[in-house]
Amino acid sequence: MIHRPVFLAVLLAAAVLRAQHPDLQVHKNVMVAMRDGVQLATDVYLPAASAEKLPVVLTRTPYNKDGAKSFGEYFAAHGYVFVAQDTRGRYASQGVWHWMTDDGVDGADCAAWIAAQPWANGKIGMVGTSYVGGTQHAMALAKVPELTTVIPVDAVSNMGRQSMRNAGAFEMRFWNWIMLNAGKGSNAALNPATQAELKEMAEHRWDYLPLLPLRAGCTPLKLAPEYEDWLIQAMRHGKDDDFWAQNNILADPKSYKDMPVYLVGGWYDSWAGNTSANFQALSKSLKSDVYLIMGPWIHGAQNKSAHGQVEFGADAAIADQLAWRKEWFDHWMKGLDNSVGRAAPFAKKVRIFVMGSGDGSKTKDGLLNHGGQWRDENEWPLARAKATPFYLHPEGLLSDEKPKVEAAAQSYAFDPKNPVPTLGGNISSGDGIMQQGAWDQRGSDKFWNWTKPIPLSARSDVLVFQTAPLPEDAEVTGEMEVKLWVSSSAVDTDFTAKLVDVYPPSADWPHGFDLNLTDGIMRARFRDSLKEEKLMQPGKVYPITIKLYPTSNVFKKGHRIRVDISSSNFPRFDVNPNTGEPLQQHRRTVIATNTVHHDREHPSQIVLPVVQR
């Protein structure tokens, strides 16, 4: 039931929208009942003049459905009904919020309600980014009958594998997400005094970072118990098991509804590895068309060409964020013969942006002109890419020649109280504590924990291996791994790896530019399996594999290919205390002496997919 003041406000809002868009009808805060009686707040945008049944574009969001207004007006003006719904326990919807686990069932109930409306023709397409992309995957895995096609952008999936738990480590952007959202749109935020307490906590979250691990009832987060409970469980749960079952597409791709899917990701997006992995899995398991586009983008920023400290060129951006979605829906929900399968960005099923064809100058905005260009492909990963090992050698050399020496290793002290700071990368929800995207790997006032202009390579706990200046351009495009032989004085520790494009010094960049491309981590206790923990025996040498995020980049002539090895990347990942205690339940830390072996019997290497140009 809508109470009288709310009902009057709804009528007023609808009248204003009709005045602005006389061809639209907008119904705000329609309360749609789920099977358990919980009602979810729903907005409906209708073409006013249409009496026919129409296809529906749906978005289900935890970020306030009011933010979908521009989408609603656009699609309603182009012959669709647009429906926006607050997910359970968020903003105007009833119930208790849970991370994604209600979104398959709730999505199915929402779709059934839509199908019963006189304006719906039974076909539903979905839009949304990040969490909102995850609600699409949840409905697809629930095989919702009315669901006709989806466009998941930078979407939540495979959370125990990478992007939330990353090879056992926890991606701290979700700690930040909870700190920011527990007091916005939550049940707790309905009380102004409680909301103020949670807002104050969020404003001081930098001060909470050194105080981890989070313990129940010991911070203001206790005022939003469902958020505190989820975060504590998520930070403690390193195994890729049933806890992370929701949206685990890779576990059983055949569970995904067979329908056209357009997967959208970016080389610097936090979900890039899962977006590309989902394409590989769904392409094999679905009979319907599955498309993939990967740009040089950070999370949710497909309309921009500059990310972090780097400009990729005007062509890198998709300027109109609505028209390309409409083109997809017109083809699959209205049966129009248009650019899908014929022209960009749908000419082929794979479209990638190959970074690195710029001249390396400094733009008028002070950015590195790294550049790049779009390329259509027939598959992903590229069949013509050659997996090429580059081996770690003494004196910091990286070479395609295998090591011949009988003994070679480098050791460093990893102090959990002084972790290597995060300078860009595959990040989302980093607001205030991390910078996204491409950055010179040296400090600046943009990084709260590395403010001075000192390169990370100067740290004694960062091992740097790089090639000689390249004699010709070299393209690296695809999935990649770092395979190391390691030992430690600790029973558990982390090893990190980062791929860097090293620009030589120039007039615009006198110190050069160390451009981060992709990175990864491995928590040693998960070295053999993401489903089972095994502590290390101090001093024993183990092989480990660090899975990096995919990328596509041309290392130009005169540049160097570099890989940095360390044991922390904070606050991108939580810091390993090196004690072997249960995850995020430690009370102490120890300094670990970590060693990377790179001799004839222990050929540590980064395996790069090299494409002949």
C-alpha positions in Angstrom: 0.0 0.0 0.0 1.3 3.5 -0.8 0.5 6.0 1.9 -1.3 9.3 1.0 1.8 11.7 1.2 3.8 9.3 -1.0 0.9 8.8 -3.4 0.5 12.6 -3.8 4.3 12.9 -4.4 4.1 10.2 -7.0 1.2 12.0 -8.8 3.2 15.3 -8.7 6.3 13.6 -10.1 4.3 12.0 -12.9 2.7 15.3 -13.8 6.1 17.0 -14.0 7.5 14.3 -16.2 4.5 14.5 -18.5 5.0 18.2 -18.8 8.7 17.6 -19.8 7.9 14.6 -21.9 4.3 14.7 -23.1 4.7 11.4 -24.9 5.5 9.5 -21.7 3.6 8.0 -18.8 5.6 7.4 -15.6 4.4 5.4 -12.7 6.6 5.8 -9.6 7.0 3.5 -6.6 4.6 0.7 -7.8 5.0 -1.9 -5.0 5.5 -5.3 -6.5 5.0 -8.3 -4.2 7.6 -11.1 -4.2 6.6 -14.7 -3.4 7.4 -14.2 0.3 5.2 -11.1 0.5 8.1 -8.5 0.5 7.3 -5.6 -1.8 9.9 -4.0 -4.1 9.6 -0.4 -5.3 9.3 -0.2 -9.1 9.1 2.6 -11.6 7.5 2.1 -15.0 8.1 4.4 -18.0 5.5 4.0 -20.8 5.1 5.5 -24.2 1.9 7.5 -23.7 0.5 7.1 -27.2 1.0 3.3 -27.6 -1.8 0.9 -27.0 0.1 -2.2 -28.2 2.0 -4.6 -26.1 5.7 -3.7 -26.1 9.1 -5.3 -25.2 10.4 -4.3 -21.8 13.9 -3.1 -20.8 14.5 -3.9 -17.1 17.1 -2.7 -14.6 17.3 -4.0 -11.0 19.6 -1.8 -8.9 20.8 -1.3 -5.3 21.8 2.3 -6.1 18.3 3.9 -6.2 16.1 3.4 -9.2 15.6 7.2 -9.5 19.0 7.2 -11.1 17.6 5.3 -14.1 15.4 8.2 -15.2 17.4 9.1 -18.3 17.3 5.4 -19.4 13.6 5.2 -18.8 12.8 8.4 -20.8 15.0 7.3 -23.7 13.7 3.8 -24.1 10.1 4.8 -23.6 10.6 7.4 -26.3 11.9 4.6 -28.6 9.1 2.1 -28.4 9.9 0.2 -25.2 8.5 0.0 -21.7 11.3 0.7 -19.2 11.1 -0.8 -15.7 13.5 0.1 -12.9 13.3 -1.7 -9.5 15.1 -1.1 -6.2 16.5 -4.5 -5.1 15.5 -6.0 -1.8 16.3 -3.9 1.3 17.6 -1.0 -0.7 16.1 2.5 -1.0 12.3 2.3 -1.4 12.0 -1.5 -1.4 11.1 -3.6 1.6 13.0 -6.5 3.0 16.6 -7.2 4.1 19.5 -6.7 1.8 21.8 -9.7 1.0 24.6 -9.6 -1.5 23.1 -10.9 -4.8 21.6 -14.1 -3.3 17.9 -12.9 -3.6 18.3 -11.5 -7.1 17.6 -14.6 -9.1 14.3 -15.4 -7.3 13.3 -11.7 -6.9 14.2 -11.1 -10.6 12.0 -14.1 -11.6 9.0 -12.7 -9.6 9.6 -9.2 -11.1 9.6 -10.7 -14.6 6.4 -12.6 -14.0 4.7 -9.4 -12.8 5.9 -7.6 -15.9 4.5 -10.4 -18.2 1.1 -10.0 -16.6 0.8 -6.3 -17.4 -1.3 -5.1 -20.3 1.6 -3.2 -21.8 4.1 -6.1 -21.9 4.6 -8.5 -24.9 6.5 -11.1 -22.8 10.0 -10.1 -24.0 12.4 -8.6 -21.4 15.9 -7.3 -22.0 18.2 -6.1 -19.2 20.7 -3.3 -18.8 23.0 -2.3 -16.0 26.6 -2.1 -14.8 28.5 -3.8 -11.9 26.1 -5.0 -9.2 23.3 -4.1 -11.7 25.0 -6.3 -14.3 25.2 -9.0 -11.6 21.4 -8.9 -11.2 21.2 -9.8 -15.0 23.5 -12.8 -14.5 21.4 -13.9 -11.5 18.2 -13.9 -13.6 20.0 -15.6 -16.5 21.2 -18.4 -14.1 17.6 -18.6 -12.8 16.5 -19.2 -16.5 13.7 -16.7 -16.1 11.2 -17.5 -19.0 10.6 -13.9 -20.1 14.2 -13.0 -20.2 15.1 -12.5 -23.9 18.6 -10.9 -23.9 21.0 -9.3 -21.5 23.8 -6.7 -21.7 25.9 -7.2 -18.5 28.5 -4.4 -18.3 31.5 -4.9 -15.9 29.2 -7.4 -14.1 29.5 -9.3 -10.8 30.3 -13.0 -11.4 32.5 -15.9 -10.3 33.2 -14.1 -7.0 35.3 -16.8 -5.4 37.7 -16.9 -8.4 38.7 -13.4 -9.1 37.5 -9.8 -8.5 36.1 -10.4 -5.0 38.2 -13.2 -3.6 41.2 -13.1 -5.9 43.2 -16.4 -5.6 42.4 -16.3 -1.9 43.1 -12.6 -1.3 40.2 -10.3 -0.6 39.6 -7.3 -2.9 39.3 -4.3 -0.5 37.1 -2.4 -2.8 34.2 -4.4 -1.3 35.2 -3.3 2.2 35.0 0.2 0.8 31.6 -0.5 -0.8 30.1 -1.6 2.5 31.6 1.3 4.3 30.0 3.7 1.8 26.7 2.0 1.2 25.7 0.8 4.7 24.5 4.3 5.4 23.0 5.0 2.0 19.7 3.5 0.9 19.9 0.9 3.7 17.3 0.0 6.3 19.7 1.5 8.9 19.7 4.8 7.0 16.0 5.2 7.6 16.9 6.4 11.1 18.5 9.9 10.7 20.7 9.5 13.8 21.9 6.1 12.7 22.5 7.4 9.2 24.7 10.2 10.6 26.8 7.7 12.6 27.4 5.5 9.5 28.2 8.6 7.4 30.8 9.7 10.0 32.3 6.2 9.9 32.5 6.3 6.1 34.2 9.7 6.2 36.9 8.2 8.5 37.3 4.9 6.6 41.1 5.7 6.0 41.5 5.6 9.8 39.8 2.1 9.9 42.1 0.6 7.3 45.0 0.0 9.6 42.7 -1.5 12.3 41.7 -4.6 10.4 40.5 -7.3 10.8 36.9 -6.2 11.3 35.3 -7.8 14.3 31.5 -8.0 15.0 30.1 -5.3 17.1 33.3 -3.3 17.4 32.7 -0.5 14.9 29.6 1.7 14.0 29.0 -0.9 11.2 27.1 -2.9 13.9 24.3 -0.4 13.3 23.7 -2.0 9.9 23.9 -5.7 10.9 23.2 -7.3 7.5 26.1 -5.3 6.0 28.5 -6.0 8.9 27.6 -9.7 8.8 28.2 -10.1 5.1 31.5 -8.2 5.1 32.9 -10.2 8.0 31.9 -13.5 6.3 33.2 -12.4 2.9 36.6 -11.3 4.3 37.0 -14.5 6.2 35.9 -16.8 3.4 38.8 -17.5 1.1 37.7 -20.8 -0.5 35.9 -20.8 -3.8 33.0 -22.9 -2.6 29.2 -22.7 -2.0 29.5 -19.4 -0.1 30.3 -17.8 -3.5 27.9 -20.0 -5.5 25.6 -17.1 -6.6 26.6 -15.9 -10.1 29.2 -18.6 -10.4 28.9 -18.9 -14.2 32.1 -20.9 -14.7 31.0 -23.7 -12.3 28.2 -24.7 -14.8 27.8 -22.5 -17.9 24.9 -24.7 -19.1 22.9 -23.3 -16.2 22.8 -20.0 -18.0 19.7 -19.3 -20.1 20.3 -19.9 -23.8 19.8 -16.4 -25.3 21.8 -13.6 -27.0 24.3 -12.1 -24.5 26.5 -9.0 -25.0 29.3 -9.0 -22.5 31.0 -5.6 -22.0 34.3 -5.1 -20.1 37.4 -3.0 -19.9 41.1 -3.8 -19.6 41.2 -1.7 -16.4 37.9 -2.9 -15.1 37.7 -4.8 -11.8 35.7 -7.6 -13.4 37.8 -7.9 -16.6 39.1 -11.4 -15.9 35.6 -12.8 -15.3 34.1 -11.0 -18.3 36.6 -12.6 -20.6 36.2 -16.0 -18.8 32.4 -15.8 -19.1 32.7 -15.2 -22.8 34.8 -18.3 -23.3 32.5 -20.4 -21.2 29.2 -19.2 -22.6 30.3 -19.3 -26.2 30.9 -23.0 -25.8 27.7 -23.8 -23.9 25.0 -21.6 -25.5 23.6 -22.0 -28.9 22.6 -18.4 -29.1 25.0 -15.6 -30.1 27.5 -14.4 -27.4 29.4 -11.1 -28.1 32.3 -9.6 -26.3 33.7 -6.0 -26.3 36.8 -5.0 -24.3 37.9 -1.4 -24.3 40.7 0.4 -22.4 38.1 1.4 -19.9 37.9 1.6 -16.1 34.8 0.4 -14.4 31.6 1.8 -16.0 33.3 4.4 -18.1 32.7 3.3 -21.6 31.9 6.9 -22.6 35.4 8.2 -21.8 38.8 7.9 -23.6 41.1 8.9 -20.7 41.5 6.7 -17.7 43.7 7.5 -14.8 46.8 9.3 -16.1 46.5 8.1 -19.7 44.7 9.2 -22.8 43.8 6.4 -25.3 42.3 8.6 -28.1 38.9 9.8 -29.0 37.9 6.6 -30.7 38.3 4.7 -27.4 35.1 6.1 -26.1 31.5 5.0 -27.0 30.0 8.5 -26.8 26.3 7.5 -26.9 25.7 5.1 -24.1 22.0 4.5 -25.0 22.0 4.1 -28.8 24.2 1.0 -28.9 22.1 -0.7 -26.3 18.9 0.2 -28.3 20.5 -1.2 -31.4 21.1 -4.6 -29.7 17.5 -4.6 -28.3 16.0 -3.6 -31.6 17.6 -6.6 -33.2 16.8 -9.2 -30.6 13.5 -8.0 -29.2 12.0 -6.3 -32.3 13.5 -8.4 -35.0 15.0 -5.5 -36.9 17.7 -6.2 -39.5 20.3 -3.6 -38.3 24.1 -3.4 -37.5 24.2 -6.4 -35.2 26.5 -8.9 -37.0 27.3 -6.3 -39.7 28.9 -3.1 -38.3 30.8 -1.8 -35.3 30.5 -2.4 -32.5 28.8 -5.6 -33.5 30.6 -6.5 -36.8 32.1 -9.6 -35.2 31.5 -11.4 -32.0 34.7 -10.1 -30.5 35.8 -6.5 -30.5 38.9 -5.4 -28.6 40.9 -2.2 -28.2 44.6 -2.7 -28.7 46.3 -0.1 -26.6 49.7 1.5 -27.3 49.8 3.0 -30.7 50.1 6.6 -29.4 53.2 8.8 -29.7 53.8 8.9 -25.9 53.6 12.7 -25.8 52.0 14.7 -23.0 48.5 15.9 -23.9 47.2 19.4 -23.1 45.6 17.9 -20.0 48.9 16.5 -18.8 48.2 12.9 -19.7 50.3 10.3 -21.4 49.1 9.8 -25.1 49.3 6.0 -25.1 46.6 5.7 -27.8 45.3 2.6 -29.4 42.9 1.3 -31.9 39.8 -1.0 -32.2 40.1 -4.4 -33.9 37.4 -7.0 -34.6 38.3 -10.6 -34.0 36.8 -14.1 -34.6 37.5 -15.5 -31.2 38.9 -14.9 -27.7 41.6 -15.7 -26.8 43.2 -15.1 -30.2 44.1 -18.4 -31.9 47.2 -16.8 -33.5 48.6 -15.5 -30.2 51.7 -17.5 -29.2 52.2 -18.2 -25.5 55.8 -16.9 -25.0 57.7 -17.3 -21.7 59.9 -14.4 -20.5 62.2 -15.7 -17.8 63.5 -14.0 -14.7 67.3 -13.7 -14.5 69.8 -12.2 -12.1 70.4 -8.5 -12.1 66.7 -7.8 -12.9 66.8 -9.1 -16.5 63.7 -10.4 -18.2 64.4 -12.5 -21.3 62.9 -15.2 -23.6 66.0 -17.3 -23.0 65.8 -19.9 -20.3 68.0 -19.5 -17.2 71.2 -21.6 -17.3 72.7 -20.9 -13.9 72.5 -23.6 -11.2 71.5 -21.3 -8.4 69.8 -17.9 -8.6 67.3 -16.2 -6.2 66.2 -12.9 -4.8 64.8 -12.4 -1.3 63.1 -9.4 0.3 61.4 -8.6 3.6 57.6 -8.3 3.4 56.4 -6.3 6.4 52.6 -6.3 6.6 52.7 -3.0 8.4 54.4 -1.4 5.4 52.6 -2.8 2.3 53.3 -1.8 -1.2 50.7 0.9 -2.1 48.2 0.5 -4.9 48.9 2.9 -7.8 46.0 2.3 -10.2 44.8 -1.0 -11.7 41.7 -3.1 -12.1 39.6 -1.3 -9.4 36.0 -0.2 -8.8 34.3 1.1 -5.7 37.7 2.6 -4.7 36.2 6.0 -4.1 38.6 7.9 -1.9 41.0 5.1 -1.1 42.2 4.0 -4.6 42.7 5.4 -8.0 41.5 3.4 -11.0 43.2 2.7 -14.3 46.5 3.5 -15.9 49.1 5.4 -13.8 52.9 6.1 -13.8 54.1 3.8 -11.1 55.5 6.6 -8.9 53.9 8.4 -6.0 52.0 11.7 -6.1 49.4 13.5 -4.0 46.7 11.4 -5.8 47.7 8.5 -3.5 47.1 8.9 0.2 49.6 6.2 1.1 52.4 7.1 -1.3 52.3 10.9 -1.7 55.9 11.7 -2.7 57.2 11.4 -6.3 59.1 8.2 -5.6 58.8 5.2 -8.0 57.6 1.9 -6.5 60.6 0.3 -8.2 62.8 2.0 -5.5 61.3 -0.1 -2.7 63.4 -2.9 -1.5 60.3 -5.2 -1.3 59.6 -4.8 -5.0 61.6 -7.1 -7.4 61.9 -5.6 -10.9 62.6 -7.7 -14.0 62.7 -6.0 -17.4 63.8 -6.7 -20.9 66.4 -4.7 -22.8 64.9 -1.9 -25.0 62.8 -3.7 -27.6 64.2 -3.7 -31.2 60.7 -3.6 -32.7 57.1 -3.2 -31.6 55.7 -6.2 -29.7 51.9 -6.8 -29.3 50.7 -8.7 -26.2 47.0 -9.6 -26.4 45.1 -12.2 -24.3 45.2 -14.1 -21.0 48.4 -14.3 -19.1 50.1 -15.8 -16.1 53.2 -15.5 -14.0 54.7 -18.8 -12.9 57.1 -18.5 -10.0 59.2 -20.8 -7.8 59.0 -19.3 -4.3 59.8 -20.0 -0.7 59.2 -18.1 2.5 60.2 -18.0 6.2 56.4 -17.8 6.9 53.7 -20.5 6.8 51.5 -18.3 4.7 52.2 -15.2 2.7 51.2 -13.5 -0.6 53.0 -13.1 -3.9 51.9 -10.3 -6.4 52.8 -9.6 -10.0 52.3 -6.6 -12.2 53.0 -6.1 -15.9 54.4 -2.7 -16.8 55.1 -0.9 -20.2 58.3 1.1 -19.5 58.5 4.2 -21.6 62.1 5.6 -22.1 62.9 9.2 -20.9 61.6 11.9 -23.3 61.3 15.7 -23.4 57.7 15.4 -22.1 58.5 12.7 -19.6 62.1 13.2 -18.5 62.0 10.3 -16.0 60.1 8.0 -18.5 56.7 6.6 -17.6 56.1 3.2 -16.0 52.6 2.3 -17.2 50.8 -0.4 -15.3 48.8 -2.8 -17.6 47.6 -5.6 -15.4 48.3 -7.4 -12.1 47.4 -10.3 -9.9 48.0 -12.0 -6.6 48.3 -15.5 -5.1 47.7 -16.3 -1.4 50.2 -19.1 -0.8 47.8 -21.3 1.2 45.6 -21.5 -2.0 48.6 -22.3 -4.3 47.3 -25.8 -5.2 43.6 -25.2 -5.2 41.1 -22.4 -4.6 39.0 -24.9 -2.7 41.5 -26.1 -0.1 44.0 -24.4 2.2 47.5 -25.7 2.7 50.0 -23.8 4.8 53.6 -23.7 3.6 56.7 -25.3 5.1 59.1 -22.5 5.8 62.1 -22.7 3.5 60.6 -25.2 1.1 60.4 -24.2 -2.6 56.9 -24.3 -4.2 55.7 -23.5 -7.7 52.8 -21.0 -7.8 50.8 -19.4 -10.6 49.6 -15.8 -10.5 46.7 -15.2 -12.9 46.8 -11.7 -14.3 43.8 -9.9 -15.8 43.7 -10.0 -19.6 45.0 -7.1 -21.6 45.9 -6.0 -25.1 48.9 -3.7 -25.6 51.6 -2.8 -28.1 55.0 -2.3 -26.4 56.6 0.0 -28.9 60.2 -0.1 -30.1 62.5 1.2 -27.5 60.2 0.4 -24.6 60.8 -2.4 -22.1 58.5 -5.1 -20.9 58.7 -5.3 -17.1 57.2 -7.5 -14.4 57.3 -6.4 -10.8 57.1 -9.1 -8.1 56.2 -8.4 -4.5 53.9 -9.6 -1.7 51.3 -6.8 -1.3 49.3 -4.3 -3.3 47.3 -2.3 -0.7 44.5 -1.4 -0.5 43.7 -3.3 -3.7 44.1 -6.5 -1.7 43.9 -7.2 2.0 47.4 -7.6 3.6 48.5 -11.1 4.6 49.7 -11.0 8.2 52.1 -13.9 7.4 51.0 -15.8 10.5 48.9 -18.5 9.0 45.9 -17.7 11.3 42.4 -18.1 10.0 41.7 -15.4 7.4 40.9 -12.0 8.8 40.9 -13.3 12.4 44.6 -12.5 13.2 45.7 -10.4 16.1 49.4 -10.1 15.1 51.7 -9.9 12.1 55.2 -11.1 11.3 57.8 -9.9 8.8 58.3 -12.7 6.2 61.5 -13.2 4.2 60.1 -14.1 0.8 62.3 -15.6 -2.0 61.8 -15.9 -5.7 64.0 -18.5 -7.3 65.0 -18.2 -11.0 67.6 -20.7 -11.9 67.8 -23.7 -14.3 65.7 -25.9 -12.1 63.3 -23.1 -11.1 62.6 -21.2 -14.3 60.3 -18.4 -12.9 58.6 -16.7 -15.8 55.7 -14.5 -17.1 53.9 -16.1 -20.1 52.8 -13.5 -22.6 50.4 -14.1 -25.5 52.5 -12.5 -28.3 50.7 -11.6 -31.6 52.7 -11.1 -34.8 52.0 -7.7 -36.3 
